[in-house]
């Protein structure tokens, strides 16, 4: 009897307390899965379309070369079609430097398309981030959960400034690699070494490093715009797009009209370039 445990005297077990960082992690996952089409698939489709156009351009170039029996330059025709190996061996160091700059720019352009789509995705995501939840009344469900409004807003802010740009940058780097692979096949067909002609002067690692290093800079640069869009999303009763666009435009018109920037020894164009 003495060894018996009196369960009635036991204190009730305390409910497990969820750490705030764990809540934020769950909220970030929720934002990603709810907006996976914009955060993930939109940059992928942009990359796929750009690679498709690149493939079509290379196919058209190959067709033209074969149908005209080579490449005509200043009235002369290369033997057995386009021999890139022989052509680049005759280039001067200055010409090779220009070629390297051109390849670097083309690889950076290949990475640009997912980032361009990112701008539109983040813009409309921020406009609907809080407005849509109020519109469909799903905000009432989320308020019933043990999640603060602060954590909800922070998760949306982090998704717009960190998660979506990081995903788009990773997809852009993969698109850049795929672009160089397509060009490598074309270069191999025409007798040149892709590593010396494309990969080495293309500065793949430099472009990727710049894109990754720009992520925190982008987050700081875009923070005022993202904050303004989310403010309009939380405040506007309807059409947050018009409020987000028209208020800065009207403010810029008034500032320009009354020449208010002259107080700070600045021209009226400053507010249009840096604010509006």
Buried (B, 14 or more C-beta within 10 A) or exposed (E): EEEEEEEEEEEEEEEEEEEEEEBBEBBBEBBBEEBEEBBBEBBBBBBBEBBEEBBEEBEEEBEEBEEEEBBEEEEEEBEEBBBBEBBBEEEEEEEBEEBBEEBBEBBBEBBBBBBBBBEEBBBBBBBBBBBBBBEEEEBEEEEEEEBEEEBBBBBBBBBBBBBBBBBBBBBBBBBBBBBBEBBBEBBEBBBBBBEEBBBEBBBBEEBBEEBEEBBEEBBEEBEEBBBBBBBBBBEBEEEBBEBBBEEBEEBBBEBBEEEBBEEEEEEBEEBBEEEB
